[in-house]
């Protein structure tokens, strides 16, 4: 392998690394934003009818939270698919099966 | 104004004279004409008037016979066609009188509770009088739960049960005797009275029917010592047309005008609708009022849906029972209630204190109780709507009409979007699960139901979405507003008896069903082809979730020991229960099976036979596991010897 090829290889790996870091950073940012948005949505929308005592002991994964959100639609909640995704993503982390948090603060 | 109305109705003043009188009293021309037009329908809502042919039946007649026969005669004069009852030997003279009076149909119900629910269902669906009777105090106790419902729902149910103790041995704590039997019902009735002798039976019966059917409606109870039913007597029998008060009150015209001006001054008025609209058959009028002003319309907890749900001004039910819980609008500055009972379940008033409030209903006792009311409009809502519409018609100018048009566009923008979003309910990740989620069951039945089906709803924690209820010729809802469980099956049977030409579907939770399945037997016997759908999750789902909400992070959650929620182990089979009553039934566990079962149910009902589907539904909510906790109580381990 010539030096030129070796250099090209290092440049390639460097670029992959940069892109990868960027993508991961971007995912992380999106995840945080999504989680924050989800939290705000939960606080704003669920409190339309409930205090947090109705659901704060619930521990379930994101999919189950999503199903719970859709169940509220039958009861008059008007939430878009994206809003439901955001809320269930947040709840799936903070009120997921492994969570020890007791309430939203 | 009262003199003018009396004068016009008795033809002592002319039409013109009547209008002049009203104008002199300060009423606008349009409002006066509205009053005039509604006088022609003054007999509306006096159901028995149409039953009695006054040319053939004298308004008052003298009758001689047993107390039981007098009772039967007066019931017929009250317009009663159906008597719902459970076997009672002390009523033998009454039963004997029925043999030669085929106009009175006795419907034997195998339990007093569902029997009373059936009677109430018939009355609610027909708006015709009926009576339910029980065997003494002991039968009455079984019926009382449904009397409670009738009281809360303001159903004019008349209840009779004799006193087992006879008049010459009362007060000795005898068999089935309780002191002051009529007083037991007092908190639940508008009228509760014991006839003191056989000659008073007919008059007491009249009082009960008059009281029950004078708005605001409610149950009435009558009783007498059982020996009075056997005694011979001579009494007057009076047709209902000659003791009914025909109480159709118009709201104060001054207040009507104030209400109209406040509505026109409001930036975003919201209309709350309620059951008095359905009872008064005034849905078209309330739609007209909403459309005139472009008002968003909502409803708090009620028995019926009182506004077409597909209408662009319908913004949905208030999910938490307060106006602040509606999603939109949030900038309302005035609320007008037409006929809603405004049941408060929390500390906060349904309409916040800083919002102007207009309240129109006949239920004067509940007005001003919690709400701060700017304009009270006590009256029949059909007449009140006529007057309010007339007043608005006169007061509205080009500018106010333009404001209403713009508001209509704004409301429609929201409702269009809300409806579009709601179609996404099928995106629930558990939509295709088996056992089914309750929402899927509801949705499937909504796809299946006839366009004018009646849905009787007693499924506590289930939302009745997707039906697009429309009380004007579309699907109707009969919701268990009262809350004493065990009403659903009986109510459905009564509704079907009253509305034989409409499909009736009973949607009931397994817990509710178990409180009163007995009317299934009536459905089979009387060929009342109701389709009953049981959401069977083998649990009290609603109480389970609310218990945890009441004790968050408590020991129940920590240990998974829910002592009062789980109905399984062994699981109950509602299809077997139905088959025991002579009703075809099956158990289904997934959506395909449900669709096929609904098709079989339709074929069965077309043949006049009721059908029941036990739908296995998944338990949802905090704390459920695959194998929920059950108490370690085994009778077999506690007995000392094998028996």
Boltz contact constraints between the chains, C-beta under 6 A:
constraints:
  - contact:
      token1: [A, 48]
      token2: [B, 325]
      max_distance: 6.0
  - contact:
      token1: [A, 49]
      token2: [B, 319]
      max_distance: 6.0
  - contact:
      token1: [A, 49]
      token2: [B, 320]
      max_distance: 6.0
  - contact:
      token1: [A, 49]
      token2: [B, 325]
      max_distance: 6.0
  - contact:
      token1: [A, 53]
      token2: [B, 549]
      max_distance: 6.0
  - contact:
      token1: [A, 53]
      token2: [B, 552]
      max_distance: 6.0
  - contact:
      token1: [A, 54]
      token2: [B, 549]
      max_distance: 6.0
  - contact:
      token1: [A, 56]
      token2: [B, 552]
      max_distance: 6.0
  - contact:
      token1: [A, 57]
      token2: [B, 552]
      max_distance: 6.0
  - contact:
      token1: [A, 57]
      token2: [B, 553]
      max_distance: 6.0
  - contact:
      token1: [A, 57]
      token2: [B, 557]
      max_distance: 6.0
  - contact:
      token1: [A, 57]
      token2: [B, 622]
      max_distance: 6.0
  - contact:
      token1: [A, 58]
      token2: [B, 622]
      max_distance: 6.0
  - contact:
      token1: [A, 63]
      token2: [B, 429]
      max_distance: 6.0
  - contact:
      token1: [A, 66]
      token2: [B, 429]
      max_distance: 6.0
  - contact:
      token1: [A, 67]
      token2: [B, 428]
      max_distance: 6.0
  - contact:
      token1: [A, 67]
      token2: [B, 429]
      max_distance: 6.0
  - contact:
      token1: [A, 67]
      token2: [B, 430]
      max_distance: 6.0
  - contact:
      token1: [A, 70]
      token2: [B, 428]
      max_distance: 6.0
  - contact:
      token1: [A, 73]
      token2: [B, 425]
      max_distance: 6.0
  - contact:
      token1: [A, 74]
      token2: [B, 439]
      max_distance: 6.0
  - contact:
      token1: [A, 74]
      token2: [B, 463]
      max_distance: 6.0
  - contact:
      token1: [A, 74]
      token2: [B, 465]
      max_distance: 6.0
  - contact:
      token1: [A, 75]
      token2: [B, 319]
      max_distance: 6.0
  - contact:
      token1: [A, 75]
      token2: [B, 463]
      max_distance: 6.0
  - contact:
      token1: [A, 76]
      token2: [B, 316]
      max_distance: 6.0
  - contact:
      token1: [A, 76]
      token2: [B, 317]
      max_distance: 6.0
  - contact:
      token1: [A, 76]
      token2: [B, 319]
      max_distance: 6.0
  - contact:
      token1: [A, 78]
      token2: [B, 327]
      max_distance: 6.0
  - contact:
      token1: [A, 78]
      token2: [B, 418]
      max_distance: 6.0
  - contact:
      token1: [A, 78]
      token2: [B, 421]
      max_distance: 6.0
  - contact:
      token1: [A, 80]
      token2: [B, 421]
      max_distance: 6.0
  - contact:
      token1: [A, 81]
      token2: [B, 424]
      max_distance: 6.0
